[in-house]
Amino acid sequence: MNHLVGIKPQTGRVPTWPHPELFNGLTVIGPIARTVEDAALLFDVLAGTGETYATAVKTTPERLRIGLSFRIPYSIAPARLHPQIRAAVGGLAGALTALGHRVVTAEPRYGAMGLAFLPRSLTGVYEWSQRVPERRLLDKRTRENGRTGWLLSGPALKMARAADAPLRRQLGSIFADVDVVLTPTTALPPTRIGMFDGLNNFHTDRLMVGACPYTWPWNVLGWPGVNVPAGRTNGGLPIGAQLLGPADSEPLLLSVAAELQRSRRWETVKPPA
């Protein structure tokens, strides 16, 4: 939603000290920058990896099999892909084809993995809400989510974490057929400022999941992804697409992102004054 490059590293790649992990392994620390080169350089600094990722962006990837997916993972709130976003991501797939890659339709087997997401996210809200100086100052929705998280912090959380390995096998099966998965980053164009103000939890979740249904499955897996600019809506607002890979695939994803940047030159496009 901002015409920037964002790297979602593999869980554990960037230290989260003093906490062993954030939100039960769902969230990570990663860089956002105007270019793939800058994002990779900052990633190396954050992860303490020397020039591992800065070098990756200078490497042209071999001819890859890239799976294009528009399927929206099942969740408790309905979501529908905006046609302008579908067209923009399709255009990015066309750019990859022009670069020599083979783009095919490939759908990850998401299943009901939302059942593994909610206990981890809501218990994370509960844990963090206990650390603030004055809980009464928290948004009402945060307090309510924290109470739900407290209820889920026992057997439900243990079952959710036990699903890690089976879910990685289930979704990881797609990488027997493709090297990288390409999906939209969001299903809707950028939301208006203030759209979430004053909503209750139910309507907040519906709007939030309706706008962003594509990113959270890779948070559950703990695998890396890179958001890249995919174009703009008819109204000039930014559209993003994400390159997703299996474990330890950050160098590959960054090399593909850098190749796309050299082709599309998105870093030269500035928002209107």
C-alpha positions as CSV (number, residue, x, y, z in Angstrom):
1,M,0.0,0.0,0.0
2,N,3.0,2.3,-0.1
3,H,5.1,1.6,-3.2
4,L,8.0,0.3,-1.1
5,V,9.9,-2.9,-0.9
6,G,9.4,-4.9,2.3
7,I,11.2,-8.0,3.4
8,K,9.5,-10.5,5.8
9,P,12.4,-12.6,6.9
10,Q,12.2,-16.2,8.0
11,T,11.2,-16.4,11.7
12,G,14.3,-16.2,13.8
13,R,16.5,-14.6,11.1
14,V,16.6,-11.3,12.9
15,P,17.0,-11.4,16.7
16,T,14.0,-10.4,18.8
17,W,15.9,-10.1,22.1
18,P,14.9,-9.9,24.9
19,H,12.0,-12.1,23.7
20,P,12.7,-15.5,22.3
21,E,10.0,-14.8,19.6
22,L,7.2,-12.3,18.9
23,F,3.5,-13.2,19.0
24,N,4.3,-16.9,19.3
25,G,6.5,-16.8,16.2
26,L,4.0,-15.0,13.9
27,T,5.7,-11.7,13.6
28,V,9.3,-10.8,12.6
29,I,11.5,-7.8,12.3
30,G,12.4,-6.8,8.8
31,P,13.3,-3.8,6.6
32,I,11.3,-1.5,4.4
33,A,13.0,0.6,1.8
34,R,12.5,2.4,-1.5
35,T,14.7,-0.2,-3.4
36,V,15.5,-3.8,-3.2
37,E,19.2,-2.9,-2.8
38,D,18.5,-0.7,0.2
39,A,16.2,-3.3,1.8
40,A,18.8,-6.0,1.4
41,L,21.6,-3.9,2.9
42,L,19.5,-3.0,5.9
43,F,18.5,-6.7,6.2
44,D,22.2,-7.6,6.4
45,V,22.7,-5.1,9.2
46,L,19.6,-6.4,11.1
47,A,20.5,-10.0,10.7
48,G,24.3,-9.6,11.1
49,T,24.9,-11.5,7.9
50,G,27.7,-9.5,6.4
51,E,26.9,-8.9,2.7
52,T,24.8,-12.1,2.2
53,Y,21.7,-10.3,1.0
54,A,23.4,-7.3,-0.6
55,T,25.2,-9.8,-2.8
56,A,22.0,-11.7,-3.6
57,V,20.4,-8.7,-5.3
58,K,23.4,-8.5,-7.7
59,T,22.8,-12.1,-8.8
60,T,20.6,-12.8,-11.7
61,P,18.4,-15.8,-10.9
62,E,18.3,-18.8,-13.2
63,R,15.2,-19.6,-15.2
64,L,12.6,-20.3,-12.5
65,R,9.2,-21.9,-12.2
66,I,6.9,-19.3,-10.6
67,G,3.5,-20.2,-9.4
68,L,0.9,-17.4,-9.7
69,S,-1.9,-17.7,-7.1
70,F,-5.0,-15.6,-6.6
71,R,-6.8,-18.0,-4.3
72,I,-7.7,-16.4,-1.0
73,P,-7.1,-18.5,2.1
74,Y,-10.2,-19.4,4.1
75,S,-10.9,-17.2,7.1
76,I,-13.8,-16.2,9.3
77,A,-14.3,-13.0,7.3
78,P,-15.1,-12.9,3.5
79,A,-12.6,-11.4,1.2
80,R,-12.7,-10.6,-2.5
81,L,-9.9,-9.7,-4.8
82,H,-10.2,-6.2,-6.4
83,P,-10.0,-6.5,-10.2
84,Q,-7.4,-3.8,-10.5
85,I,-5.1,-5.6,-8.1
86,R,-5.6,-8.9,-10.1
87,A,-4.7,-7.1,-13.3
88,A,-1.6,-5.4,-11.7
89,V,-0.3,-8.7,-10.3
90,G,-1.0,-10.4,-13.6
91,G,1.1,-7.7,-15.2
92,L,3.9,-8.5,-12.9
93,A,3.6,-12.2,-13.9
94,G,3.9,-11.1,-17.5
95,A,7.1,-9.2,-16.7
96,L,8.5,-12.3,-15.1
97,T,7.6,-14.3,-18.3
98,A,9.4,-11.7,-20.4
99,L,12.5,-12.1,-18.2
100,G,12.6,-15.8,-19.2
101,H,10.8,-17.4,-16.2
102,R,8.0,-19.9,-16.6
103,V,4.8,-18.6,-14.8
104,V,2.1,-21.2,-14.1
105,T,-1.0,-21.3,-12.1
106,A,-0.3,-22.9,-8.7
107,E,-2.5,-22.9,-5.6
108,P,-1.1,-23.4,-2.1
109,R,-3.1,-25.9,0.0
110,Y,-4.1,-23.5,2.7
111,G,-6.8,-25.6,4.2
112,A,-8.1,-24.4,7.6
113,M,-4.8,-23.0,8.8
114,G,-6.6,-20.0,10.3
115,L,-7.3,-22.3,13.2
116,A,-3.6,-22.3,13.9
117,F,-3.3,-18.5,13.5
118,L,-5.9,-17.2,15.9
119,P,-4.6,-18.7,19.1
120,R,-1.1,-17.6,18.4
121,S,-2.1,-14.0,17.5
122,L,-4.6,-13.5,20.3
123,T,-2.5,-14.9,23.0
124,G,0.3,-12.6,21.7
125,V,-2.1,-9.7,22.2
126,Y,-2.7,-10.9,25.7
127,E,1.0,-11.2,26.5
128,W,1.8,-7.8,25.2
129,S,-1.2,-6.1,26.8
130,Q,0.2,-7.3,30.2
131,R,3.4,-5.3,29.7
132,V,2.0,-1.8,29.1
133,P,2.1,0.6,32.0
134,E,-1.6,1.4,31.9
135,R,-3.9,-1.2,30.4
136,R,-6.9,1.2,30.7
137,L,-5.4,3.4,28.0
138,L,-5.4,0.5,25.5
139,D,-8.0,0.6,22.7
140,K,-11.2,-1.3,23.7
141,R,-10.6,-3.8,20.8
142,T,-7.1,-4.6,22.1
143,R,-8.5,-5.3,25.6
144,E,-11.2,-7.5,24.2
145,N,-8.7,-9.4,22.1
146,G,-6.4,-9.8,25.1
147,R,-9.3,-11.4,27.1
148,T,-9.9,-13.8,24.3
149,G,-6.2,-14.5,24.1
150,W,-6.2,-15.4,27.8
151,L,-8.9,-18.0,27.2
152,L,-6.9,-19.5,24.3
153,S,-3.5,-19.5,26.1
154,G,-3.8,-23.1,27.3
155,P,-4.6,-26.2,25.2
156,A,-5.7,-24.2,22.1
157,L,-2.2,-22.5,21.9
158,K,-0.5,-25.9,22.3
159,M,-2.5,-27.4,19.5
160,A,-1.8,-24.5,17.3
161,R,1.9,-24.8,17.8
162,A,1.7,-28.5,17.2
163,A,0.3,-27.8,13.8
164,D,3.6,-26.1,12.6
165,A,5.2,-29.1,11.1
166,P,2.1,-30.6,9.4
167,L,1.2,-27.2,7.9
168,R,4.8,-26.7,6.5
169,R,4.5,-30.1,4.9
170,Q,1.0,-29.3,3.5
171,L,1.8,-25.9,2.0
172,G,5.4,-26.8,1.3
173,S,4.2,-29.4,-1.2
174,I,3.7,-26.6,-3.7
175,F,7.5,-26.2,-4.0
176,A,7.7,-29.6,-5.6
177,D,6.3,-27.9,-8.7
178,V,7.4,-24.3,-8.4
179,D,10.4,-22.4,-7.1
180,V,8.6,-19.2,-6.0
181,V,5.0,-18.3,-5.4
182,L,3.6,-14.9,-6.6
183,T,0.4,-13.5,-5.0
184,P,-1.2,-10.2,-4.3
185,T,-0.1,-8.6,-1.1
186,T,-3.5,-7.1,-0.4
187,A,-6.9,-7.9,-1.8
188,L,-8.1,-4.3,-1.8
189,P,-6.5,-0.9,-2.6
190,P,-5.2,1.2,0.3
191,T,-8.0,1.8,2.8
192,R,-9.1,5.4,3.6
193,I,-7.6,7.1,6.7
194,G,-10.1,6.6,9.6
195,M,-11.9,3.6,8.1
196,F,-11.2,1.6,11.2
197,D,-12.0,4.3,13.7
198,G,-14.9,3.5,16.1
199,L,-15.5,0.0,14.7
200,N,-16.1,-2.9,17.1
201,N,-14.0,-6.0,17.0
202,F,-16.2,-7.9,14.6
203,H,-16.4,-5.2,12.0
204,T,-12.7,-4.4,12.4
205,D,-11.7,-8.0,11.8
206,R,-14.0,-8.2,8.7
207,L,-12.5,-5.1,7.2
208,M,-8.9,-6.1,8.1
209,V,-9.2,-9.6,6.8
210,G,-11.0,-8.4,3.7
211,A,-8.2,-6.1,2.9
212,C,-5.3,-8.3,3.8
213,P,-6.0,-12.0,3.4
214,Y,-2.9,-13.1,1.6
215,T,0.0,-12.4,4.0
216,W,-0.8,-14.2,7.3
217,P,-0.4,-17.9,6.1
218,W,3.4,-17.2,5.6
219,N,3.5,-15.8,9.1
220,V,2.1,-19.1,10.4
221,L,4.7,-21.0,8.4
222,G,7.5,-18.7,9.4
223,W,8.9,-18.7,5.9
224,P,10.1,-15.6,4.0
225,G,8.4,-13.2,1.6
226,V,9.3,-10.0,-0.2
227,N,6.7,-7.4,-1.1
228,V,7.4,-5.4,-4.3
229,P,5.5,-2.6,-6.1
230,A,3.1,-4.0,-8.7
231,G,1.6,-0.9,-10.1
232,R,-1.1,1.6,-9.2
233,T,-4.9,1.7,-9.2
234,N,-6.8,3.8,-11.6
235,G,-6.8,6.4,-8.9
236,G,-3.0,6.4,-8.6
237,L,-2.8,4.4,-5.3
238,P,0.0,1.8,-4.9
239,I,-0.6,-1.9,-5.4
240,G,1.8,-4.6,-3.9
241,A,2.6,-8.1,-4.8
242,Q,4.5,-10.7,-2.8
243,L,7.2,-13.2,-3.7
244,L,7.0,-16.2,-1.4
245,G,9.4,-19.0,-0.9
246,P,10.2,-22.0,1.3
247,A,12.6,-22.0,4.2
248,D,15.9,-20.2,3.8
249,S,14.8,-18.7,0.4
250,E,15.5,-15.0,1.1
251,P,18.5,-14.8,-1.3
252,L,16.4,-16.3,-4.1
253,L,13.4,-14.0,-3.4
254,L,15.7,-10.9,-3.3
255,S,17.4,-11.8,-6.6
256,V,14.0,-12.1,-8.3
257,A,12.8,-8.9,-6.7
258,A,15.9,-7.1,-7.9
259,E,15.5,-8.5,-11.4
260,L,11.9,-7.2,-11.5
261,Q,13.1,-3.8,-10.3
262,R,15.6,-3.5,-13.1
263,S,12.9,-4.4,-15.6
264,R,10.0,-2.3,-14.1
265,R,12.1,0.7,-12.8
266,W,9.5,1.3,-10.0
267,E,12.1,3.2,-7.9
268,T,11.9,6.0,-10.4
269,V,8.2,6.6,-9.9
270,K,7.3,9.2,-7.3
271,P,3.9,9.9,-5.9
272,P,2.2,13.1,-7.1
273,A,2.6,16.2,-5.0
